[in-house]
Amino acid sequence: MSLDFINFLVRWGHLLFGITWIGILYYFNFIQGGYFKQASPEGLADAKAKLAPSALWWFRWGAMLTFITGVVLLMGVSGQKVMNDYIEVGALLGILMFLNVWLVIWPAQQIALGMKDGDGPAAGAKALLASRTNTLFSAPMAFCMLASPHLGYSADHLVSANGGGLGLYVAVAIVLVLEANALFGKQGPMTTVKGVIVSSLVLTAILVGALCFL
């Protein structure tokens, strides 16, 4: 079996696992959250006991396998070609999203759903902010991943051994500030579904604009 075919299989797996992960992320933010607010006490209790834990299992392991296959692909890129700023930003977003799942959302959801002892409302709010931030990151992450092989290997977007240009540093700084907000800040405009969708598209435009014009 050729290395090219193995690379293709890993890329295919990365796509499938990513669809699973991000699809459930959107389900949590766009569907389940609204249902939890409207459900009867009996329906809410049943969903928290059965539906949410099952969805979280697929969610976190989809994230894990997306991350693992992404690392394999990233190692292949760094070993065979020059990196570009799109893959750098896209990978940063993906890694932060993965860490949010395993280190913030999953631990907090276990408390919020009553699977572990703790302050349920506080844990639920913490999980929601990290989940909203992952939704915020999802559109620019997907754009950068797709842009990397199609737009990223022009001379303007190659990352040299000395580092990237100003646009790359600005984009990374913006992402890190937003991640800090995910850990210690507030939802802001991401309180509503419409707000987080619009915010994600605006963030995509800002990051791409920084990479293209700075």
Backbone as a printed PyTorch tensor [residue, N CA C, xyz], in Angstrom:
tensor([[[  0.8500,  -1.1930,   0.0000],
         [  0.0000,   0.0000,   0.0000],
         [  0.8890,   1.2480,   0.0000]],

        [[  0.6430,   2.1450,  -0.9430],
         [  1.5010,   3.3160,  -1.0910],
         [  1.2300,   4.3350,   0.0050]],

        [[  2.2400,   5.1770,   0.2660],
         [  2.0870,   6.2270,   1.2620],
         [  1.0230,   7.2290,   0.8510]],

        [[  0.9020,   7.4690,  -0.4550],
         [ -0.1170,   8.3990,  -0.9420],
         [ -1.5150,   7.8870,  -0.6110]],

        [[ -1.7210,   6.5710,  -0.7670],
         [ -3.0380,   6.0100,  -0.4730],
         [ -3.3170,   6.0410,   1.0280]],

        [[ -2.2970,   5.7710,   1.8430],
         [ -2.4650,   5.8620,   3.2930],
         [ -2.8050,   7.2950,   3.6950]],

        [[ -2.1220,   8.2480,   3.0920],
         [ -2.4040,   9.6560,   3.3500],
         [ -3.8480,   9.9960,   2.9890]],

        [[ -4.3100,   9.4320,   1.8620],
         [ -5.6890,   9.6790,   1.4510],
         [ -6.6730,   9.0820,   2.4550]],

        [[ -6.4030,   7.8780,   2.9460],
         [ -7.2840,   7.2500,   3.9300],
         [ -7.3520,   8.0650,   5.2180]],

        [[ -6.2020,   8.5740,   5.6420],
         [ -6.1830,   9.4040,   6.8520],
         [ -6.9880,  10.6800,   6.6120]],

        [[ -6.8290,  11.2700,   5.4340],
         [ -7.5730,  12.4960,   5.1070],
         [ -9.0770,  12.2210,   5.0760]],

        [[ -9.4460,  11.0720,   4.5090],
         [-10.8490,  10.6560,   4.4580],
         [-11.3980,  10.4650,   5.8780]],

        [[-10.6180,   9.7810,   6.7280],
         [-11.0320,   9.5990,   8.1110],
         [-11.1600,  10.9200,   8.8430]],

        [[-10.2270,  11.8240,   8.5920],
         [-10.2660,  13.1470,   9.2200],
         [-11.5650,  13.8640,   8.8670]],

        [[-11.9760,  13.7510,   7.6230],
         [-13.2220,  14.3790,   7.1850],
         [-14.4270,  13.7400,   7.8710]],

        [[-14.4830,  12.3990,   7.8890],
         [-15.6200,  11.7110,   8.5010],
         [-15.7140,  12.0080,   9.9980]],

        [[-14.5860,  11.9300,  10.6820],
         [-14.6030,  12.2110,  12.1190],
         [-14.9610,  13.6750,  12.3820]],

        [[-14.4670,  14.5650,  11.5210],
         [-14.7760,  15.9810,  11.6850],
         [-16.2520,  16.2680,  11.4710]],

        [[-16.8670,  15.6110,  10.4810],
         [-18.3090,  15.7690,  10.2610],
         [-19.0800,  15.3390,  11.5050]],

        [[-18.6760,  14.2040,  12.0800],
         [-19.3350,  13.7140,  13.2930],
         [-19.2120,  14.7210,  14.4260]],

        [[-18.0010,  15.2020,  14.6520],
         [-17.7380,  16.1320,  15.7470],
         [-18.4940,  17.4500,  15.5780]],

        [[-18.2940,  18.0990,  14.4390],
         [-18.8830,  19.4180,  14.2500],
         [-20.3950,  19.3120,  14.0990]],

        [[-20.8650,  18.2230,  13.4980],
         [-22.3100,  18.0370,  13.3810],
         [-22.9800,  17.9760,  14.7430]],

        [[-22.3730,  17.2440,  15.6810],
         [-22.9460,  17.1610,  17.0270],
         [-22.7770,  18.4830,  17.7670]],

        [[-21.6690,  19.1860,  17.5210],
         [-21.4970,  20.5240,  18.0970],
         [-22.6490,  21.4270,  17.6870]],

        [[-23.0070,  21.4040,  16.4020],
         [-24.1240,  22.2270,  15.9310],
         [-25.4460,  21.7440,  16.5120]],

        [[-25.5990,  20.4310,  16.6640],
         [-26.8040,  19.8970,  17.2890],
         [-26.9520,  20.4350,  18.7070]],

        [[-25.8810,  20.3940,  19.4800],
         [-25.9410,  20.8910,  20.8500],
         [-26.3450,  22.3690,  20.8790]],

        [[-25.7190,  23.1670,  20.0160],
         [-25.9160,  24.6200,  20.0700],
         [-27.1890,  25.0870,  19.3860]],

        [[-27.5820,  24.4270,  18.3120],
         [-28.7110,  24.9150,  17.5330],
         [-30.0280,  24.2100,  17.8590]],

        [[-29.9750,  22.9990,  18.4190],
         [-31.1900,  22.2040,  18.6080],
         [-31.4030,  21.8310,  20.0670]],

        [[-30.4400,  21.1310,  20.6610],
         [-30.6560,  20.5970,  22.0010],
         [-30.8550,  21.7000,  23.0350]],

        [[-30.0620,  22.7700,  22.9330],
         [-30.1990,  23.8520,  23.9050],
         [-31.5870,  24.4430,  23.9160]],

        [[-32.1610,  24.6480,  22.7320],
         [-33.5190,  25.1800,  22.6550],
         [-34.5460,  24.2120,  23.1990]],

        [[-34.3470,  22.9290,  22.9390],
         [-35.2720,  21.9210,  23.4520],
         [-35.2320,  21.8710,  24.9750]],

        [[-34.0380,  21.9370,  25.5500],
         [-33.9180,  21.8790,  27.0030],
         [-34.6950,  23.0140,  27.6770]],

        [[-34.7800,  24.1670,  27.0130],
         [-35.5000,  25.2960,  27.5860],
         [-37.0080,  25.0980,  27.5250]],

        [[-37.4920,  24.3000,  26.5620],
         [-38.9220,  24.1470,  26.3420],
         [-39.4730,  22.8140,  26.8390]],

        [[-38.6240,  21.8710,  27.1570],
         [-39.0700,  20.5250,  27.4990],
         [-39.8060,  20.5000,  28.8350]],

        [[-40.6980,  19.5260,  28.9660],
         [-41.3520,  19.2850,  30.2500],
         [-40.3160,  18.7610,  31.2410]],

        [[-40.5720,  18.8590,  32.5330],
         [-39.6150,  18.3290,  33.5070],
         [-39.2880,  16.8550,  33.2730]],

        [[-40.2940,  16.0820,  32.8860],
         [-40.0560,  14.6610,  32.6400],
         [-39.1910,  14.4610,  31.3990]],

        [[-39.5160,  15.1990,  30.3450],
         [-38.7350,  15.0930,  29.1100],
         [-37.3110,  15.5580,  29.2910]],

        [[-37.1320,  16.6440,  30.0560],
         [-35.7870,  17.1670,  30.3080],
         [-34.9620,  16.1660,  31.1060]],

        [[-35.5720,  15.5830,  32.1270],
         [-34.8510,  14.6090,  32.9450],
         [-34.4410,  13.3960,  32.1260]],

        [[-35.3270,  12.9350,  31.2500],
         [-35.0220,  11.7760,  30.4200],
         [-33.9110,  12.0960,  29.4270]],

        [[-33.9690,  13.2970,  28.8310],
         [-32.9450,  13.6920,  27.8670],
         [-31.5840,  13.8150,  28.5270]],

        [[-31.5560,  14.3830,  29.7320],
         [-30.2860,  14.5320,  30.4360],
         [-29.7150,  13.1850,  30.8740]],

        [[-30.6080,  12.2470,  31.1690],
         [-30.1490,  10.9390,  31.6440],
         [-29.7190,  10.0160,  30.5150]],

        [[-30.3400,  10.1450,  29.3270],
         [-30.1030,   9.1770,  28.2600],
         [-29.5290,   9.8050,  26.9830]],

        [[-30.1880,  10.8540,  26.4910],
         [-29.7880,  11.4280,  25.2020],
         [-28.4620,  12.1660,  25.2860]],

        [[-28.3480,  13.0950,  26.2340],
         [-27.1520,  13.9340,  26.3050],
         [-25.8760,  13.1350,  26.5340]],

        [[-25.8450,  12.1700,  27.4670],
         [-24.6110,  11.4010,  27.6430],
         [-24.2020,  10.6390,  26.3910]],

        [[-25.1750,  10.0820,  25.6620],
         [-24.8590,   9.3690,  24.4240],
         [-24.2880,  10.3160,  23.3760]],

        [[-24.9330,  11.4800,  23.2370],
         [-24.4440,  12.4650,  22.2700],
         [-23.0520,  12.9470,  22.6400]],

        [[-22.8040,  13.1250,  23.9370],
         [-21.4840,  13.5810,  24.3840],
         [-20.4140,  12.5360,  24.1210]],

        [[-20.7590,  11.2580,  24.1680],
         [-19.7840,  10.2110,  23.8600],
         [-19.3160,  10.3430,  22.4140]],

        [[-20.2680,  10.4290,  21.4900],
         [-19.9150,  10.5880,  20.0780],
         [-19.1880,  11.9070,  19.8380]],

        [[-19.5970,  12.9340,  20.5600],
         [-19.0120,  14.2630,  20.4260],
         [-17.5370,  14.2650,  20.7970]],

        [[-17.2200,  13.7440,  21.9770],
         [-15.8330,  13.8340,  22.4270],
         [-14.9210,  12.8670,  21.6770]],

        [[-15.4130,  11.6760,  21.3010],
         [-14.5540,  10.7640,  20.5650],
         [-14.4480,  11.1570,  19.0920]],

        [[-15.4640,  11.8200,  18.5540],
         [-15.3180,  12.4080,  17.2270],
         [-14.2330,  13.4640,  17.2300]],

        [[-14.2070,  14.2710,  18.3060],
         [-13.1540,  15.2780,  18.4480],
         [-11.7840,  14.6380,  18.5740]],

        [[-11.6880,  13.5730,  19.3670],
         [-10.4030,  12.9010,  19.5690],
         [ -9.8510,  12.3390,  18.2620]],

        [[-10.6870,  11.6450,  17.5080],
         [-10.2120,  11.0250,  16.2670],
         [ -9.9460,  12.0700,  15.1830]],

        [[-10.7160,  13.1520,  15.1950],
         [-10.4110,  14.2630,  14.2760],
         [ -9.0460,  14.8470,  14.5980]],

        [[ -8.7810,  15.0200,  15.8820],
         [ -7.4940,  15.5680,  16.3190],
         [ -6.3420,  14.6420,  15.9350]],

        [[ -6.4830,  13.3470,  16.1950],
         [ -5.3990,  12.3990,  15.9080],
         [ -5.0960,  12.3590,  14.4120]],

        [[ -6.1270,  12.2390,  13.5850],
         [ -5.8930,  12.2030,  12.1360],
         [ -5.3650,  13.5450,  11.6480]],

        [[ -5.7900,  14.6310,  12.2840],
         [ -5.2750,  15.9480,  11.9100],
         [ -3.7940,  16.0870,  12.2090]],

        [[ -3.3660,  15.5530,  13.3530],
         [ -1.9400,  15.5890,  13.6930],
         [ -1.1350,  14.7890,  12.6850]],

        [[ -1.6480,  13.6180,  12.2930],
         [ -0.9560,  12.7980,  11.2850],
         [ -0.8230,  13.5730,   9.9750]],

        [[ -1.9000,  14.2190,   9.5620],
         [ -1.8550,  14.9920,   8.3180],
         [ -0.9140,  16.1840,   8.4520]],

        [[ -0.9440,  16.8380,   9.6020],
         [ -0.0840,  18.0040,   9.8060],
         [  1.3860,  17.6120,   9.7860]],

        [[  1.7080,  16.4690,  10.3430],
         [  3.0860,  15.9860,  10.3010],
         [  3.5110,  15.7020,   8.8690]],

        [[  2.5870,  15.1830,   8.0710],
         [  2.8900,  14.9430,   6.6610],
         [  3.1300,  16.2240,   5.9060]],

        [[  2.3140,  17.2470,   6.2110],
         [  2.4810,  18.5390,   5.5460],
         [  3.8090,  19.1620,   5.9150]],

        [[  4.1190,  19.1570,   7.2230],
         [  5.3520,  19.8050,   7.6640],
         [  6.5850,  19.0410,   7.1990]],

        [[  6.4000,  17.7280,   6.9250],
         [  7.5520,  16.9440,   6.4990],
         [  7.7940,  16.9850,   5.0020]],

        [[  6.7540,  17.3600,   4.2230],
         [  6.8640,  17.2720,   2.7770],
         [  6.8290,  18.6290,   2.0880]],

        [[  6.1750,  19.6020,   2.6560],
         [  6.0600,  20.8860,   2.0090],
         [  6.1890,  22.0190,   3.0000]],

        [[  6.2880,  23.2190,   2.4640],
         [  6.3530,  24.3990,   3.3180],
         [  4.9630,  24.6490,   3.9120]],

        [[  4.9240,  24.9880,   5.1770],
         [  3.6520,  25.3210,   5.8210],
         [  3.1180,  26.6260,   5.2560]],

        [[  1.8210,  26.8300,   5.3830],
         [  1.2580,  28.1180,   4.9880],
         [  0.3860,  28.6690,   6.1080]],

        [[  0.0600,  29.9480,   6.0220],
         [ -0.6210,  30.5890,   7.1390],
         [ -2.0300,  30.0690,   7.3430]],

        [[ -2.6980,  29.6080,   6.2850],
         [ -4.0450,  29.0690,   6.4640],
         [ -4.0290,  27.8110,   7.3310]],

        [[ -3.1150,  26.8950,   7.0520],
         [ -3.0750,  25.6640,   7.8350],
         [ -2.6110,  25.9480,   9.2600]],

        [[ -1.7620,  26.9430,   9.4390],
         [ -1.3240,  27.3100,  10.7890],
         [ -2.5130,  27.7900,  11.6230]],

        [[ -3.3080,  28.6980,  11.0670],
         [ -4.4610,  29.2260,  11.8050],
         [ -5.5380,  28.1610,  11.9540]],

        [[ -5.7970,  27.4100,  10.8880],
         [ -6.8030,  26.3600,  10.9640],
         [ -6.4520,  25.3030,  11.9890]],

        [[ -5.1900,  24.9040,  12.0280],
         [ -4.7490,  23.9130,  13.0040],
         [ -4.8520,  24.4560,  14.4210]],

        [[ -4.4920,  25.7190,  14.6200],
         [ -4.6090,  26.3280,  15.9430],
         [ -6.0610,  26.3120,  16.4120]],

        [[ -6.9760,  26.7050,  15.5350],
         [ -8.3950,  26.7000,  15.8850],
         [ -8.8640,  25.2840,  16.2300]],

        [[ -8.4780,  24.3090,  15.3980],
         [ -8.8870,  22.9330,  15.6360],
         [ -8.3530,  22.3780,  16.9420]],

        [[ -7.1000,  22.6870,  17.2520],
         [ -6.4960,  22.1970,  18.4950],
         [ -7.1850,  22.8120,  19.7050]],

        [[ -7.4690,  24.1080,  19.6490],
         [ -8.1580,  24.7550,  20.7650],
         [ -9.5630,  24.1890,  20.9420]],

        [[-10.2430,  23.9330,  19.8290],
         [-11.5750,  23.3350,  19.9100],
         [-11.5170,  21.9520,  20.5470]],

        [[-10.5230,  21.1560,  20.1680],
         [-10.3480,  19.8280,  20.7490],
         [-10.0900,  19.9270,  22.2510]],

        [[ -9.2140,  20.8310,  22.6510],
         [ -8.9090,  20.9960,  24.0730],
         [-10.1280,  21.4810,  24.8460]],

        [[-10.9190,  22.3560,  24.2380],
         [-12.1430,  22.8110,  24.8910],
         [-13.0920,  21.6460,  25.1560]],

        [[-13.1800,  20.7220,  24.1920],
         [-14.0650,  19.5660,  24.3610],
         [-13.6410,  18.7260,  25.5550]],

        [[-12.3680,  18.3570,  25.5920],
         [-11.9110,  17.3800,  26.5810],
         [-11.5890,  17.9900,  27.9390]],

        [[-11.1520,  19.2430,  27.9570],
         [-10.7030,  19.8390,  29.2190],
         [-11.7340,  20.7830,  29.8330]],

        [[-12.7090,  21.2310,  29.0580],
         [-13.7010,  22.1750,  29.5810],
         [-15.1250,  21.6180,  29.4570]],

        [[-15.5510,  21.3420,  28.2250],
         [-16.9560,  20.9790,  27.9990],
         [-17.3140,  19.6520,  28.6630]],

        [[-16.5310,  18.6090,  28.4210],
         [-16.8620,  17.3010,  28.9620],
         [-16.8180,  17.2760,  30.4850]],

        [[-15.7660,  17.7720,  31.1450],
         [-15.7860,  17.7890,  32.6080],
         [-16.9540,  18.5980,  33.1810]],

        [[-17.2350,  19.7540,  32.5790],
         [-18.3270,  20.5950,  33.0850],
         [-19.6890,  19.9560,  32.8340]],

        [[-19.8580,  19.3000,  31.6940],
         [-21.1340,  18.6640,  31.3950],
         [-21.4120,  17.4910,  32.3290]],

        [[-20.3950,  16.8010,  32.7490],
         [-20.6050,  15.7130,  33.7010],
         [-21.2310,  16.2340,  34.9900]],

        [[-20.8160,  17.4100,  35.4150],
         [-21.4000,  18.0210,  36.6130],
         [-22.7980,  18.5430,  36.3130]],

        [[-22.9450,  19.2290,  35.1710],
         [-24.2380,  19.8230,  34.8170],
         [-25.3210,  18.7680,  34.6500]],

        [[-24.9520,  17.5860,  34.1720],
         [-25.9230,  16.5130,  33.9510],
         [-26.1040,  15.6210,  35.1760]],

        [[-25.4070,  15.9260,  36.2500],
         [-25.5530,  15.1510,  37.4620],
         [-24.7620,  13.8620,  37.4840]],

        [[-23.8190,  13.7150,  36.5530],
         [-22.9930,  12.5120,  36.5280],
         [-21.8850,  12.5670,  37.5790]],

        [[-21.5530,  13.7850,  38.0100],
         [-20.5700,  13.9980,  39.0720],
         [-21.0850,  15.1040,  39.9810]],

        [[-20.5910,  15.1470,  41.2040],
         [-20.9940,  16.1820,  42.1490],
         [-20.3500,  17.5160,  41.7830]],

        [[-21.0550,  18.5920,  42.0970],
         [-20.5230,  19.9230,  41.8440],
         [-21.6420,  20.9270,  41.6630]],

        [[-21.2670,  22.1500,  41.3570],
         [-22.2180,  23.2370,  41.1220],
         [-22.7560,  23.1180,  39.7010]],

        [[-23.9280,  22.5290,  39.5590],
         [-24.4960,  22.2680,  38.2380],
         [-24.6980,  23.5010,  37.3700]],

        [[-25.3710,  24.5510,  37.8770],
         [-25.5770,  25.7510,  37.0590],
         [-24.2680,  26.4050,  36.6070]],

        [[-23.2880,  26.4910,  37.5030],
         [-22.0030,  27.0910,  37.1350],
         [-21.2850,  26.2400,  36.0940]],

        [[-21.3380,  24.9340,  36.2650],
         [-20.7020,  24.0430,  35.2960],
         [-21.4030,  24.1190,  33.9470]],

        [[-22.7270,  24.2030,  33.9670],
         [-23.4670,  24.3190,  32.7130],
         [-23.1150,  25.5910,  31.9580]],

        [[-22.9750,  26.6900,  32.6980],
         [-22.6030,  27.9640,  32.0620],
         [-21.1970,  27.8910,  31.4810]],

        [[-20.2950,  27.2400,  32.1900],
         [-18.9120,  27.0890,  31.7110],
         [-18.8740,  26.2560,  30.4360]],

        [[-19.6350,  25.1490,  30.4400],
         [-19.6800,  24.2950,  29.2560],
         [-20.3000,  25.0280,  28.0770]],

        [[-21.3410,  25.8040,  28.3310],
         [-22.0210,  26.5170,  27.2540],
         [-21.1050,  27.5470,  26.6050]],

        [[-20.3500,  28.2940,  27.4210],
         [-19.4510,  29.3070,  26.8570],
         [-18.3780,  28.6510,  25.9860]],

        [[-17.8080,  27.5440,  26.4550],
         [-16.7940,  26.8520,  25.6450],
         [-17.4080,  26.2710,  24.3850]],

        [[-18.6360,  25.7640,  24.4850],
         [-19.3150,  25.2070,  23.3130],
         [-19.6460,  26.3020,  22.3030]],

        [[-20.0990,  27.4400,  22.8010],
         [-20.3690,  28.5790,  21.9080],
         [-19.0720,  29.0360,  21.2230]],

        [[-17.9760,  29.0340,  21.9670],
         [-16.7060,  29.4410,  21.3760],
         [-16.2650,  28.4590,  20.3040]],

        [[-16.4650,  27.1670,  20.5360],
         [-16.1470,  26.1920,  19.4920],
         [-16.9930,  26.4150,  18.2480]],

        [[-18.2600,  26.7620,  18.4400],
         [-19.1140,  27.0910,  17.2960],
         [-18.5980,  28.3410,  16.5970]],

        [[-18.1750,  29.3310,  17.3790],
         [-17.5700,  30.5470,  16.8290],
         [-16.3620,  30.2140,  15.9730]],

        [[-15.5240,  29.2890,  16.4500],
         [-14.2980,  28.9270,  15.7460],
         [-14.5480,  28.0390,  14.5250]],

        [[-15.7000,  27.3920,  14.4550],
         [-15.8900,  26.3390,  13.4490],
         [-15.8430,  26.8410,  12.0090]],

        [[-16.4760,  27.9730,  11.7280],
         [-16.4950,  28.4740,  10.3450],
         [-15.1010,  28.9040,   9.8740]],

        [[-14.3520,  29.7260,  10.6450],
         [-12.9990,  30.0640,  10.1870],
         [-12.0690,  28.8630,  10.1470]],

        [[-12.2510,  27.9020,  11.0540],
         [-11.4310,  26.6930,  11.0170],
         [-11.6600,  25.9450,   9.7070]],

        [[-12.9350,  25.7460,   9.3370],
         [-13.2450,  25.0360,   8.1000],
         [-12.7320,  25.8080,   6.8870]],

        [[-12.8770,  27.1340,   6.9050],
         [-12.3830,  27.9490,   5.7860],
         [-10.8800,  27.7860,   5.6240]],

        [[-10.1510,  27.8760,   6.7350],
         [ -8.6920,  27.7850,   6.6510],
         [ -8.2420,  26.4020,   6.2120]],

        [[ -8.9150,  25.3530,   6.6760],
         [ -8.5440,  24.0020,   6.2660],
         [ -8.7440,  23.8110,   4.7680]],

        [[ -9.8470,  24.3330,   4.2390],
         [-10.1090,  24.2170,   2.8030],
         [ -9.2030,  25.1450,   1.9940]],

        [[ -8.9080,  26.3000,   2.5550],
         [ -8.0750,  27.2660,   1.8310],
         [ -6.6250,  26.8180,   1.7540]],

        [[ -6.1880,  26.0240,   2.7340],
         [ -4.7810,  25.6480,   2.7900],
         [ -4.2690,  25.0060,   1.5010]],

        [[ -4.9060,  23.9440,   0.9920],
         [ -4.3690,  23.3410,  -0.2280],
         [ -4.7090,  24.1140,  -1.4940]],

        [[ -5.7340,  24.9810,  -1.4360],
         [ -6.1920,  25.6670,  -2.6470],
         [ -5.6730,  27.0930,  -2.7740]],

        [[ -5.4960,  27.7590,  -1.6350],
         [ -5.0570,  29.1540,  -1.6610],
         [ -3.7380,  29.3780,  -0.9330]],

        [[ -3.3400,  28.4220,  -0.1280],
         [ -2.2600,  28.6710,   0.8180],
         [ -0.8560,  28.5380,   0.3060]],

        [[ -0.6660,  28.0060,  -0.8980],
         [  0.7080,  27.7840,  -1.3570],
         [  1.1760,  28.8100,  -2.3720]],

        [[  0.5320,  29.9690,  -2.3650],
         [  1.0700,  31.0950,  -3.1170],
         [  2.1910,  31.7150,  -2.3040]],

        [[  3.0110,  32.5060,  -2.9380],
         [  4.1700,  33.0920,  -2.2570],
         [  3.7510,  33.9560,  -1.0720]],

        [[  2.5610,  34.5570,  -1.1530],
         [  2.1280,  35.4570,  -0.0910],
         [  1.7340,  34.7260,   1.1830]],

        [[  1.4790,  33.4220,   1.0830],
         [  0.9550,  32.7060,   2.2480],
         [  1.8990,  31.6390,   2.7830]],

        [[  3.0740,  31.4950,   2.2230],
         [  4.0220,  30.5150,   2.7310],
         [  4.6400,  30.9940,   4.0390]],

        [[  4.8220,  30.0760,   4.9670],
         [  5.4340,  30.4000,   6.2530],
         [  6.8840,  29.9550,   6.2150]],

        [[  7.7780,  30.9000,   6.3040],
         [  9.1990,  30.5840,   6.2230],
         [  9.7120,  30.0850,   7.5620]],

        [[ 10.9670,  29.6970,   7.5810],
         [ 11.5910,  29.2350,   8.8300],
         [ 11.6430,  30.3440,   9.8700]],

        [[ 11.5770,  31.5860,   9.4160],
         [ 11.6270,  32.7170,  10.3340],
         [ 10.2530,  33.1300,  10.8420]],

        [[  9.2100,  32.3990,  10.4430],
         [  7.8560,  32.7310,  10.8940],
         [  7.0610,  33.4080,   9.8110]],

        [[  5.7660,  33.6230,  10.0970],
         [  4.8700,  34.2220,   9.1190],
         [  4.9150,  35.7290,   9.1550]],

        [[  4.0220,  36.3240,   8.3650],
         [  3.9440,  37.7680,   8.2970],
         [  3.0490,  38.3390,   9.3840]],

        [[  2.8190,  39.6450,   9.3050],
         [  2.0220,  40.3460,  10.3110],
         [  0.6150,  39.7700,  10.4040]],

        [[  0.0150,  39.4620,   9.2480],
         [ -1.3500,  38.9500,   9.2530],
         [ -1.4990,  37.6770,  10.0610]],

        [[ -0.5140,  36.7960,   9.9660],
         [ -0.5560,  35.5440,  10.7230],
         [ -0.5060,  35.8230,  12.2230]],

        [[  0.3650,  36.7330,  12.6400],
         [  0.4740,  37.0510,  14.0600],
         [ -0.8010,  37.7200,  14.5820]],

        [[ -1.3870,  38.5800,  13.7800],
         [ -2.6380,  39.2330,  14.1830],
         [ -3.7520,  38.2030,  14.3220]],

        [[ -3.8470,  37.2980,  13.3510],
         [ -4.8800,  36.2630,  13.3930],
         [ -4.7150,  35.3740,  14.6240]],

        [[ -3.4910,  34.9640,  14.8970],
         [ -3.2360,  34.1080,  16.0620],
         [ -3.5780,  34.8520,  17.3500]],

        [[ -3.2340,  36.1300,  17.4340],
         [ -3.5350,  36.9130,  18.6360],
         [ -5.0380,  37.0110,  18.8600]],

        [[ -5.7920,  37.2420,  17.7940],
         [ -7.2550,  37.3220,  17.9100],
         [ -7.8240,  36.0030,  18.4270]],

        [[ -7.3440,  34.9050,  17.8700],
         [ -7.8320,  33.5860,  18.2840],
         [ -7.5260,  33.3350,  19.7550]],

        [[ -6.3290,  33.6680,  20.1970],
         [ -5.9450,  33.4290,  21.5880],
         [ -6.7500,  34.2960,  22.5560]],

        [[ -7.0540,  35.5250,  22.1630],
         [ -7.8870,  36.3910,  23.0090],
         [ -9.2930,  35.7950,  23.1460]],

        [[ -9.8380,  35.2980,  22.0490],
         [-11.1680,  34.6940,  22.0910],
         [-11.1730,  33.4080,  22.9090]],

        [[-10.0860,  32.6530,  22.8440],
         [ -9.9920,  31.4420,  23.6700],
         [ -9.9100,  31.8130,  25.1470]],

        [[ -9.1850,  32.8710,  25.4690],
         [ -9.1380,  33.3310,  26.8630],
         [-10.5270,  33.7170,  27.3440]],

        [[-11.3020,  34.3380,  26.4540],
         [-12.6820,  34.6740,  26.8110],
         [-13.5050,  33.4110,  27.0470]],

        [[-13.2380,  32.3580,  26.2790],
         [-13.9560,  31.0930,  26.4650],
         [-13.7180,  30.5120,  27.8470]],

        [[-12.5600,  30.7600,  28.4050],
         [-12.2100,  30.2010,  29.7080],
         [-12.6000,  31.1090,  30.8700]],

        [[-12.5620,  32.4260,  30.6330],
         [-12.7310,  33.3450,  31.7590],
         [-13.7360,  34.4710,  31.5040]],

        [[-14.3240,  34.5380,  30.3090],
         [-15.1410,  35.6820,  29.9490],
         [-16.6270,  35.4220,  29.9280]],

        [[-17.2980,  36.0250,  28.9350],
         [-18.7560,  35.9600,  28.8270],
         [-19.1560,  35.6230,  27.3880]],

        [[-20.4250,  35.2520,  27.2240],
         [-20.9140,  34.8780,  25.8940],
         [-21.0300,  36.0750,  24.9630]],

        [[-21.3870,  37.2410,  25.5070],
         [-21.5410,  38.4140,  24.6570],
         [-22.5700,  38.1670,  23.5690]],

        [[-22.2280,  38.4560,  22.3080],
         [-23.2010,  38.2590,  21.2230],
         [-23.4920,  36.7960,  20.9180]],

        [[-22.7750,  35.8700,  21.5540],
         [-22.9930,  34.4480,  21.2880],
         [-24.1030,  33.8460,  22.1500]],

        [[-24.8490,  34.6960,  22.8650],
         [-25.9230,  34.2020,  23.7240],
         [-26.9960,  33.4900,  22.9200]],

        [[-27.2980,  33.9890,  21.7260],
         [-28.3310,  33.3960,  20.8830],
         [-27.7080,  32.5990,  19.7450]],

        [[-28.5110,  31.7070,  19.1520],
         [-28.0430,  30.9320,  18.0070],
         [-27.6850,  31.8610,  16.8480]],

        [[-28.5590,  32.8060,  16.5600],
         [-28.2750,  33.7710,  15.4870],
         [-26.9910,  34.5300,  15.7700]],

        [[-26.8090,  34.9140,  17.0330],
         [-25.6260,  35.6860,  17.3940],
         [-24.3400,  34.9200,  17.1780]],

        [[-24.3130,  33.6300,  17.5440],
         [-23.0740,  32.8550,  17.3950],
         [-22.8100,  32.5440,  15.9210]],

        [[-23.8640,  32.3450,  15.1230],
         [-23.6610,  32.1040,  13.6870],
         [-23.0800,  33.3470,  13.0230]],

        [[-23.6900,  34.4980,  13.2990],
         [-23.1980,  35.7470,  12.7070],
         [-21.7780,  36.0340,  13.1840]],

        [[-21.5240,  35.8240,  14.4700],
         [-20.1850,  36.0650,  15.0140],
         [-19.1490,  35.1770,  14.3460]],

        [[-19.5140,  33.9230,  14.0660],
         [-18.5810,  33.0010,  13.4220],
         [-18.2420,  33.4520,  12.0060]],

        [[-19.2440,  33.9180,  11.2800],
         [-18.9990,  34.3980,   9.9150],
         [-18.1800,  35.6920,   9.9190]],

        [[-18.4610,  36.5630,  10.8770],
         [-17.6840,  37.8080,  10.9950],
         [-16.2340,  37.4880,  11.3550]],

        [[-16.0370,  36.5480,  12.2780],
         [-14.6720,  36.1670,  12.6500],
         [-13.9350,  35.5790,  11.4510]],

        [[-14.6210,  34.8020,  10.6360],
         [-13.9990,  34.2630,   9.4220],
         [-13.5020,  35.4000,   8.5350]],

        [[-14.3580,  36.3890,   8.3300],
         [-13.9680,  37.5060,   7.4730],
         [-12.7810,  38.2800,   8.0630]],

        [[-12.7770,  38.4650,   9.3660],
         [-11.6840,  39.2020,  10.0190],
         [-10.3740,  38.4430,   9.8960]],

        [[-10.3860,  37.1310,  10.1920],
         [ -9.1530,  36.3530,  10.1420],
         [ -8.6240,  36.2570,   8.7250]],

        [[ -9.5120,  35.9820,   7.7690],
         [ -9.0790,  35.8750,   6.3750],
         [ -8.5860,  37.2340,   5.8790]],

        [[ -9.2710,  38.2920,   6.2980],
         [ -8.8150,  39.6240,   5.9160],
         [ -7.4250,  39.9350,   6.4480]],

        [[ -7.1710,  39.5210,   7.6970],
         [ -5.8320,  39.7300,   8.2700],
         [ -4.7860,  38.9560,   7.5060]],

        [[ -5.0910,  37.7030,   7.1420],
         [ -4.1170,  36.8750,   6.4250],
         [ -3.8720,  37.3910,   5.0100]],

        [[ -4.8920,  37.9560,   4.4080],
         [ -4.7700,  38.3970,   2.9990],
         [ -4.1670,  39.7960,   2.8520]],

        [[ -4.4560,  40.6720,   3.8120],
         [ -4.1290,  42.0810,   3.5850],
         [ -3.0760,  42.6660,   4.5280]],

        [[ -2.6920,  41.9380,   5.5740],
         [ -1.6720,  42.4880,   6.4820],
         [ -0.3110,  41.8690,   6.2310]]])
